[in-house]
Amino acid sequence: MRRDLVSRLADAGLTIFWTVLIGNELHRTDHMPPGDDYRWVSASASYILDGDRVEQVGATAIRCRPGPTTEYEIEWVTKMAES
């Protein structure tokens, strides 16, 4: 993020909001029963620029199997780079 633009956005009464969407297919042979080797992860998160900080508004992530059926929820952890 270009820190020099944060004040220009605020002066104009603007902010930035964005959403991250992720889909990842998993093909492994260790799933049971045999032939049931397809899984996928579906995730999304939304963020907003609040002053000079990026804040997560919400997030969800799940691992699915054919059906489709949710196998389990995955914790979404954001790691922000130090500036």
Biopython code that builds the backbone (N, CA, C, O; Angstrom):
import numpy as np
from Bio.PDB.StructureBuilder import StructureBuilder

atoms = [
    (1, "MET", "N", (0.844, -1.172, 0.000)),
    (1, "MET", "CA", (0.000, 0.000, 0.000)),
    (1, "MET", "C", (0.887, 1.232, 0.000)),
    (1, "MET", "O", (1.847, 1.314, 0.767)),
    (2, "ARG", "N", (0.575, 2.171, -0.841)),
    (2, "ARG", "CA", (1.320, 3.425, -0.854)),
    (2, "ARG", "C", (0.785, 4.331, 0.252)),
    (2, "ARG", "O", (-0.288, 4.923, 0.135)),
    (3, "ARG", "N", (1.553, 4.417, 1.309)),
    (3, "ARG", "CA", (1.127, 5.199, 2.487)),
    (3, "ARG", "C", (0.889, 6.670, 2.145)),
    (3, "ARG", "O", (0.082, 7.327, 2.803)),
    (4, "ASP", "N", (1.571, 7.196, 1.132)),
    (4, "ASP", "CA", (1.408, 8.601, 0.778)),
    (4, "ASP", "C", (0.031, 8.902, 0.188)),
    (4, "ASP", "O", (-0.360, 10.067, 0.115)),
    (5, "LEU", "N", (-0.708, 7.881, -0.232)),
    (5, "LEU", "CA", (-2.036, 8.099, -0.801)),
    (5, "LEU", "C", (-3.163, 8.010, 0.220)),
    (5, "LEU", "O", (-4.291, 8.407, -0.072)),
    (6, "VAL", "N", (-2.876, 7.495, 1.415)),
    (6, "VAL", "CA", (-3.906, 7.333, 2.441)),
    (6, "VAL", "C", (-4.551, 8.673, 2.786)),
    (6, "VAL", "O", (-5.777, 8.767, 2.838)),
    (7, "SER", "N", (-3.765, 9.687, 3.017)),
    (7, "SER", "CA", (-4.327, 11.001, 3.382)),
    (7, "SER", "C", (-5.112, 11.610, 2.220)),
    (7, "SER", "O", (-6.096, 12.312, 2.452)),
    (8, "ARG", "N", (-4.702, 11.360, 0.993)),
    (8, "ARG", "CA", (-5.440, 11.883, -0.166)),
    (8, "ARG", "C", (-6.809, 11.218, -0.266)),
    (8, "ARG", "O", (-7.795, 11.879, -0.591)),
    (9, "LEU", "N", (-6.876, 9.939, 0.005)),
    (9, "LEU", "CA", (-8.172, 9.250, 0.011)),
    (9, "LEU", "C", (-9.074, 9.822, 1.107)),
    (9, "LEU", "O", (-10.240, 10.132, 0.863)),
    (10, "ALA", "N", (-8.525, 9.959, 2.311)),
    (10, "ALA", "CA", (-9.307, 10.482, 3.438)),
    (10, "ALA", "C", (-9.787, 11.901, 3.159)),
    (10, "ALA", "O", (-10.934, 12.236, 3.455)),
    (11, "ASP", "N", (-8.925, 12.734, 2.597)),
    (11, "ASP", "CA", (-9.306, 14.120, 2.273)),
    (11, "ASP", "C", (-10.459, 14.164, 1.271)),
    (11, "ASP", "O", (-11.274, 15.087, 1.301)),
    (12, "ALA", "N", (-10.529, 13.175, 0.390)),
    (12, "ALA", "CA", (-11.595, 13.112, -0.609)),
    (12, "ALA", "C", (-12.835, 12.396, -0.069)),
    (12, "ALA", "O", (-13.834, 12.264, -0.776)),
    (13, "GLY", "N", (-12.769, 11.928, 1.198)),
    (13, "GLY", "CA", (-13.901, 11.219, 1.784)),
    (13, "GLY", "C", (-14.055, 9.802, 1.246)),
    (13, "GLY", "O", (-15.158, 9.256, 1.230)),
    (14, "LEU", "N", (-12.945, 9.207, 0.804)),
    (14, "LEU", "CA", (-12.973, 7.879, 0.202)),
    (14, "LEU", "C", (-12.195, 6.869, 1.032)),
    (14, "LEU", "O", (-11.389, 7.233, 1.889)),
    (15, "THR", "N", (-12.445, 5.620, 0.768)),
    (15, "THR", "CA", (-11.677, 4.527, 1.343)),
    (15, "THR", "C", (-11.602, 3.420, 0.306)),
    (15, "THR", "O", (-12.131, 3.564, -0.796)),
    (16, "ILE", "N", (-10.960, 2.335, 0.642)),
    (16, "ILE", "CA", (-10.859, 1.192, -0.262)),
    (16, "ILE", "C", (-11.466, -0.023, 0.434)),
    (16, "ILE", "O", (-11.204, -0.278, 1.610)),
    (17, "PHE", "N", (-12.280, -0.765, -0.312)),
    (17, "PHE", "CA", (-12.887, -2.003, 0.158)),
    (17, "PHE", "C", (-12.641, -3.053, -0.912)),
    (17, "PHE", "O", (-12.842, -2.784, -2.096)),
    (18, "TRP", "N", (-12.203, -4.261, -0.512)),
    (18, "TRP", "CA", (-11.976, -5.310, -1.497)),
    (18, "TRP", "C", (-12.291, -6.675, -0.919)),
    (18, "TRP", "O", (-12.324, -6.876, 0.295)),
    (19, "THR", "N", (-12.521, -7.607, -1.838)),
    (19, "THR", "CA", (-12.843, -8.976, -1.467)),
    (19, "THR", "C", (-11.855, -9.925, -2.138)),
    (19, "THR", "O", (-11.497, -9.749, -3.303)),
    (20, "VAL", "N", (-11.427, -10.922, -1.391)),
    (20, "VAL", "CA", (-10.538, -11.964, -1.885)),
    (20, "VAL", "C", (-11.357, -13.238, -2.020)),
    (20, "VAL", "O", (-12.033, -13.644, -1.076)),
    (21, "LEU", "N", (-11.302, -13.876, -3.197)),
    (21, "LEU", "CA", (-12.002, -15.133, -3.441)),
    (21, "LEU", "C", (-10.974, -16.204, -3.781)),
    (21, "LEU", "O", (-10.068, -15.972, -4.582)),
    (22, "ILE", "N", (-11.117, -17.376, -3.170)),
    (22, "ILE", "CA", (-10.158, -18.458, -3.384)),
    (22, "ILE", "C", (-10.909, -19.757, -3.645)),
    (22, "ILE", "O", (-11.894, -20.067, -2.975)),
    (23, "GLY", "N", (-10.434, -20.500, -4.615)),
    (23, "GLY", "CA", (-10.917, -21.845, -4.878)),
    (23, "GLY", "C", (-9.701, -22.720, -5.160)),
    (23, "GLY", "O", (-8.876, -22.370, -6.003)),
    (24, "ASN", "N", (-9.580, -23.828, -4.484)),
    (24, "ASN", "CA", (-8.419, -24.695, -4.652)),
    (24, "ASN", "C", (-8.887, -26.140, -4.709)),
    (24, "ASN", "O", (-9.558, -26.618, -3.795)),
    (25, "GLU", "N", (-8.534, -26.833, -5.784)),
    (25, "GLU", "CA", (-8.894, -28.241, -5.924)),
    (25, "GLU", "C", (-7.809, -29.117, -5.324)),
    (25, "GLU", "O", (-6.618, -28.845, -5.474)),
    (26, "LEU", "N", (-8.241, -30.185, -4.633)),
    (26, "LEU", "CA", (-7.319, -31.114, -3.990)),
    (26, "LEU", "C", (-7.552, -32.507, -4.560)),
    (26, "LEU", "O", (-8.636, -33.070, -4.411)),
    (27, "HIS", "N", (-6.549, -33.055, -5.205)),
    (27, "HIS", "CA", (-6.627, -34.424, -5.722)),
    (27, "HIS", "C", (-5.589, -35.250, -4.970)),
    (27, "HIS", "O", (-4.387, -35.107, -5.194)),
    (28, "ARG", "N", (-6.060, -36.107, -4.083)),
    (28, "ARG", "CA", (-5.157, -36.938, -3.282)),
    (28, "ARG", "C", (-5.685, -38.359, -3.247)),
    (28, "ARG", "O", (-6.881, -38.596, -3.412)),
    (29, "THR", "N", (-4.784, -39.292, -3.033)),
    (29, "THR", "CA", (-5.185, -40.695, -3.018)),
    (29, "THR", "C", (-5.443, -41.228, -1.617)),
    (29, "THR", "O", (-5.802, -42.397, -1.470)),
    (30, "ASP", "N", (-5.271, -40.402, -0.571)),
    (30, "ASP", "CA", (-5.450, -40.908, 0.793)),
    (30, "ASP", "C", (-6.842, -40.653, 1.366)),
    (30, "ASP", "O", (-7.064, -40.907, 2.550)),
    (31, "HIS", "N", (-7.785, -40.159, 0.561)),
    (31, "HIS", "CA", (-9.164, -39.988, 1.019)),
    (31, "HIS", "C", (-9.861, -41.342, 0.994)),
    (31, "HIS", "O", (-9.495, -42.217, 0.209)),
    (32, "MET", "N", (-10.852, -41.514, 1.839)),
    (32, "MET", "CA", (-11.606, -42.766, 1.876)),
    (32, "MET", "C", (-13.024, -42.499, 1.435)),
    (32, "MET", "O", (-13.464, -41.367, 1.637)),
    (33, "PRO", "N", (-13.765, -43.370, 0.879)),
    (33, "PRO", "CA", (-13.396, -44.686, 0.363)),
    (33, "PRO", "C", (-12.632, -44.558, -0.948)),
    (33, "PRO", "O", (-12.519, -43.460, -1.494)),
    (34, "PRO", "N", (-12.101, -45.679, -1.462)),
    (34, "PRO", "CA", (-11.350, -45.632, -2.721)),
    (34, "PRO", "C", (-12.184, -45.004, -3.839)),
    (34, "PRO", "O", (-13.381, -45.264, -3.958)),
    (35, "GLY", "N", (-11.532, -44.175, -4.651)),
    (35, "GLY", "CA", (-12.220, -43.479, -5.736)),
    (35, "GLY", "C", (-12.812, -42.156, -5.310)),
    (35, "GLY", "O", (-13.274, -41.382, -6.149)),
    (36, "ASP", "N", (-12.805, -41.886, -4.019)),
    (36, "ASP", "CA", (-13.349, -40.633, -3.477)),
    (36, "ASP", "C", (-12.180, -39.690, -3.201)),
    (36, "ASP", "O", (-11.957, -39.284, -2.061)),
    (37, "ASP", "N", (-11.436, -39.346, -4.253)),
    (37, "ASP", "CA", (-10.187, -38.615, -4.059)),
    (37, "ASP", "C", (-10.279, -37.130, -4.384)),
    (37, "ASP", "O", (-9.249, -36.467, -4.504)),
    (38, "TYR", "N", (-11.480, -36.595, -4.527)),
    (38, "TYR", "CA", (-11.622, -35.199, -4.928)),
    (38, "TYR", "C", (-12.163, -34.353, -3.779)),
    (38, "TYR", "O", (-13.205, -34.669, -3.205)),
    (39, "ARG", "N", (-11.463, -33.297, -3.454)),
    (39, "ARG", "CA", (-11.886, -32.318, -2.446)),
    (39, "ARG", "C", (-11.576, -30.924, -2.988)),
    (39, "ARG", "O", (-10.804, -30.780, -3.935)),
    (40, "TRP", "N", (-12.177, -29.905, -2.388)),
    (40, "TRP", "CA", (-11.821, -28.543, -2.745)),
    (40, "TRP", "C", (-12.024, -27.632, -1.551)),
    (40, "TRP", "O", (-12.775, -27.933, -0.624)),
    (41, "VAL", "N", (-11.328, -26.510, -1.607)),
    (41, "VAL", "CA", (-11.443, -25.479, -0.582)),
    (41, "VAL", "C", (-12.043, -24.250, -1.249)),
    (41, "VAL", "O", (-11.602, -23.836, -2.321)),
    (42, "SER", "N", (-13.036, -23.680, -0.616)),
    (42, "SER", "CA", (-13.677, -22.464, -1.080)),
    (42, "SER", "C", (-13.571, -21.439, 0.046)),
    (42, "SER", "O", (-13.926, -21.723, 1.190)),
    (43, "ALA", "N", (-13.079, -20.245, -0.287)),
    (43, "ALA", "CA", (-12.877, -19.234, 0.759)),
    (43, "ALA", "C", (-13.089, -17.833, 0.208)),
    (43, "ALA", "O", (-12.910, -17.577, -0.983)),
    (44, "SER", "N", (-13.473, -16.940, 1.099)),
    (44, "SER", "CA", (-13.584, -15.523, 0.744)),
    (44, "SER", "C", (-13.351, -14.682, 1.998)),
    (44, "SER", "O", (-13.618, -15.111, 3.121)),
    (45, "ALA", "N", (-12.851, -13.489, 1.769)),
    (45, "ALA", "CA", (-12.644, -12.538, 2.862)),
    (45, "ALA", "C", (-12.787, -11.130, 2.311)),
    (45, "ALA", "O", (-12.487, -10.878, 1.144)),
    (46, "SER", "N", (-13.243, -10.222, 3.150)),
    (46, "SER", "CA", (-13.392, -8.821, 2.759)),
    (46, "SER", "C", (-12.579, -7.944, 3.697)),
    (46, "SER", "O", (-12.469, -8.217, 4.892)),
    (47, "TYR", "N", (-12.011, -6.883, 3.130)),
    (47, "TYR", "CA", (-11.152, -5.969, 3.873)),
    (47, "TYR", "C", (-11.531, -4.532, 3.552)),
    (47, "TYR", "O", (-12.093, -4.241, 2.496)),
    (48, "ILE", "N", (-11.214, -3.640, 4.483)),
    (48, "ILE", "CA", (-11.443, -2.214, 4.266)),
    (48, "ILE", "C", (-10.241, -1.438, 4.808)),
    (48, "ILE", "O", (-9.633, -1.817, 5.809)),
    (49, "LEU", "N", (-9.926, -0.366, 4.135)),
    (49, "LEU", "CA", (-8.873, 0.528, 4.594)),
    (49, "LEU", "C", (-9.510, 1.501, 5.583)),
    (49, "LEU", "O", (-10.398, 2.270, 5.215)),
    (50, "ASP", "N", (-9.060, 1.469, 6.834)),
    (50, "ASP", "CA", (-9.595, 2.321, 7.887)),
    (50, "ASP", "C", (-8.465, 3.217, 8.374)),
    (50, "ASP", "O", (-7.630, 2.800, 9.177)),
    (51, "GLY", "N", (-8.446, 4.446, 7.882)),
    (51, "GLY", "CA", (-7.315, 5.337, 8.186)),
    (51, "GLY", "C", (-6.082, 4.780, 7.511)),
    (51, "GLY", "O", (-6.050, 4.650, 6.287)),
    (52, "ASP", "N", (-5.061, 4.447, 8.296)),
    (52, "ASP", "CA", (-3.850, 3.857, 7.716)),
    (52, "ASP", "C", (-3.741, 2.369, 8.027)),
    (52, "ASP", "O", (-2.671, 1.779, 7.880)),
    (53, "ARG", "N", (-4.863, 1.753, 8.463)),
    (53, "ARG", "CA", (-4.866, 0.320, 8.806)),
    (53, "ARG", "C", (-5.787, -0.451, 7.876)),
    (53, "ARG", "O", (-6.809, 0.067, 7.425)),
    (54, "VAL", "N", (-5.420, -1.682, 7.595)),
    (54, "VAL", "CA", (-6.282, -2.595, 6.846)),
    (54, "VAL", "C", (-6.986, -3.478, 7.862)),
    (54, "VAL", "O", (-6.343, -4.137, 8.680)),
    (55, "GLU", "N", (-8.328, -3.487, 7.804)),
    (55, "GLU", "CA", (-9.108, -4.291, 8.740)),
    (55, "GLU", "C", (-9.925, -5.328, 7.992)),
    (55, "GLU", "O", (-10.502, -5.042, 6.943)),
    (56, "GLN", "N", (-9.968, -6.527, 8.537)),
    (56, "GLN", "CA", (-10.781, -7.580, 7.958)),
    (56, "GLN", "C", (-12.223, -7.373, 8.390)),
    (56, "GLN", "O", (-12.508, -7.240, 9.580)),
    (57, "VAL", "N", (-13.131, -7.346, 7.425)),
    (57, "VAL", "CA", (-14.552, -7.167, 7.702)),
    (57, "VAL", "C", (-15.194, -8.513, 8.012)),
    (57, "VAL", "O", (-16.006, -8.622, 8.931)),
    (58, "GLY", "N", (-14.830, -9.537, 7.245)),
    (58, "GLY", "CA", (-15.379, -10.865, 7.457)),
    (58, "GLY", "C", (-14.616, -11.876, 6.626)),
    (58, "GLY", "O", (-13.929, -11.516, 5.669)),
    (59, "ALA", "N", (-14.739, -13.150, 6.995)),
    (59, "ALA", "CA", (-14.046, -14.199, 6.254)),
    (59, "ALA", "C", (-14.719, -15.545, 6.507)),
    (59, "ALA", "O", (-15.267, -15.796, 7.581)),
    (60, "THR", "N", (-14.664, -16.394, 5.501)),
    (60, "THR", "CA", (-15.179, -17.751, 5.628)),
    (60, "THR", "C", (-14.356, -18.671, 4.729)),
    (60, "THR", "O", (-13.947, -18.281, 3.636)),
    (61, "ALA", "N", (-14.124, -19.867, 5.191)),
    (61, "ALA", "CA", (-13.391, -20.861, 4.404)),
    (61, "ALA", "C", (-13.889, -22.244, 4.799)),
    (61, "ALA", "O", (-14.050, -22.541, 5.982)),
    (62, "ILE", "N", (-14.134, -23.090, 3.793)),
    (62, "ILE", "CA", (-14.604, -24.451, 4.041)),
    (62, "ILE", "C", (-13.912, -25.439, 3.112)),
    (62, "ILE", "O", (-13.509, -25.096, 2.001)),
    (63, "ARG", "N", (-13.784, -26.658, 3.587)),
    (63, "ARG", "CA", (-13.299, -27.759, 2.750)),
    (63, "ARG", "C", (-14.510, -28.615, 2.403)),
    (63, "ARG", "O", (-15.294, -28.983, 3.278)),
    (64, "CYS", "N", (-14.656, -28.927, 1.113)),
    (64, "CYS", "CA", (-15.828, -29.647, 0.626)),
    (64, "CYS", "C", (-15.437, -30.979, -0.008)),
    (64, "CYS", "O", (-14.292, -31.201, -0.401)),
    (65, "ARG", "N", (-16.442, -31.857, -0.091)),
    (65, "ARG", "CA", (-16.286, -33.129, -0.792)),
    (65, "ARG", "C", (-17.467, -33.281, -1.734)),
    (65, "ARG", "O", (-18.440, -32.534, -1.633)),
    (66, "PRO", "N", (-17.394, -34.248, -2.656)),
    (66, "PRO", "CA", (-18.486, -34.415, -3.617)),
    (66, "PRO", "C", (-19.832, -34.520, -2.919)),
    (66, "PRO", "O", (-19.966, -35.115, -1.849)),
    (67, "GLY", "N", (-20.807, -33.929, -3.556)),
    (67, "GLY", "CA", (-22.167, -33.925, -3.042)),
    (67, "GLY", "C", (-22.916, -32.664, -3.451)),
    (67, "GLY", "O", (-24.036, -32.807, -3.942)),
    (68, "PRO", "N", (-22.421, -31.470, -3.300)),
    (68, "PRO", "CA", (-21.288, -31.101, -2.437)),
    (68, "PRO", "C", (-21.686, -31.077, -0.969)),
    (68, "PRO", "O", (-22.820, -30.749, -0.619)),
    (69, "THR", "N", (-20.746, -31.425, -0.136)),
    (69, "THR", "CA", (-20.935, -31.454, 1.302)),
    (69, "THR", "C", (-19.747, -30.790, 1.966)),
    (69, "THR", "O", (-18.601, -31.017, 1.578)),
    (70, "THR", "N", (-20.021, -29.966, 2.971)),
    (70, "THR", "CA", (-18.940, -29.351, 3.735)),
    (70, "THR", "C", (-18.347, -30.389, 4.673)),
    (70, "THR", "O", (-19.058, -30.976, 5.489)),
    (71, "GLU", "N", (-17.035, -30.616, 4.555)),
    (71, "GLU", "CA", (-16.355, -31.527, 5.488)),
    (71, "GLU", "C", (-16.063, -30.807, 6.799)),
    (71, "GLU", "O", (-16.336, -31.330, 7.879)),
    (72, "TYR", "N", (-15.504, -29.603, 6.695)),
    (72, "TYR", "CA", (-15.238, -28.813, 7.896)),
    (72, "TYR", "C", (-14.905, -27.376, 7.507)),
    (72, "TYR", "O", (-14.515, -27.083, 6.376)),
    (73, "GLU", "N", (-15.073, -26.495, 8.487)),
    (73, "GLU", "CA", (-14.699, -25.091, 8.295)),
    (73, "GLU", "C", (-13.215, -24.936, 8.571)),
    (73, "GLU", "O", (-12.634, -25.677, 9.364)),
    (74, "ILE", "N", (-12.609, -23.961, 7.905)),
    (74, "ILE", "CA", (-11.188, -23.680, 8.058)),
    (74, "ILE", "C", (-11.045, -22.277, 8.634)),
    (74, "ILE", "O", (-11.705, -21.342, 8.181)),
    (75, "GLU", "N", (-10.189, -22.139, 9.626)),
    (75, "GLU", "CA", (-9.953, -20.818, 10.209)),
    (75, "GLU", "C", (-9.164, -19.964, 9.225)),
    (75, "GLU", "O", (-8.128, -20.392, 8.716)),
    (76, "TRP", "N", (-9.653, -18.759, 8.959)),
    (76, "TRP", "CA", (-8.984, -17.816, 8.055)),
    (76, "TRP", "C", (-8.135, -16.901, 8.912)),
    (76, "TRP", "O", (-8.666, -16.138, 9.719)),
    (77, "VAL", "N", (-6.829, -16.965, 8.750)),
    (77, "VAL", "CA", (-5.905, -16.143, 9.526)),
    (77, "VAL", "C", (-5.180, -15.199, 8.573)),
    (77, "VAL", "O", (-4.553, -15.641, 7.610)),
    (78, "THR", "N", (-5.267, -13.909, 8.842)),
    (78, "THR", "CA", (-4.590, -12.924, 8.016)),
    (78, "THR", "C", (-3.253, -12.563, 8.609)),
    (78, "THR", "O", (-3.145, -12.250, 9.794)),
    (79, "LYS", "N", (-2.237, -12.610, 7.775)),
    (79, "LYS", "CA", (-0.896, -12.200, 8.198)),
    (79, "LYS", "C", (-0.535, -10.946, 7.419)),
    (79, "LYS", "O", (-0.322, -11.001, 6.207)),
    (80, "MET", "N", (-0.467, -9.842, 8.098)),
    (80, "MET", "CA", (-0.124, -8.577, 7.454)),
    (80, "MET", "C", (1.390, -8.381, 7.452)),
    (80, "MET", "O", (2.068, -8.673, 8.437)),
    (81, "ALA", "N", (1.899, -7.888, 6.344)),
    (81, "ALA", "CA", (3.324, -7.617, 6.231)),
    (81, "ALA", "C", (3.674, -6.400, 7.080)),
    (81, "ALA", "O", (2.917, -5.431, 7.132)),
    (82, "GLU", "N", (4.806, -6.456, 7.734)),
    (82, "GLU", "CA", (5.278, -5.305, 8.503)),
    (82, "GLU", "C", (5.818, -4.261, 7.551)),
    (82, "GLU", "O", (6.488, -4.598, 6.575)),
    (83, "SER", "N", (5.536, -3.003, 7.819)),
    (83, "SER", "CA", (6.020, -1.942, 6.924)),
    (83, "SER", "C", (7.168, -1.186, 7.539)),
    (83, "SER", "O", (7.697, -0.260, 6.924)),
]
sb = StructureBuilder()
sb.init_structure("model")
sb.init_model(0)
sb.init_chain("A")
sb.init_seg("    ")
for serial, (resi, resn, name, xyz) in enumerate(atoms, 1):
    if name == "N":
        sb.init_residue(resn, " ", resi, " ")
    sb.init_atom(name, np.array(xyz, "f"), 0.0, 1.0, " ", f" {name:<3s}", serial, name[0])
structure = sb.get_structure()
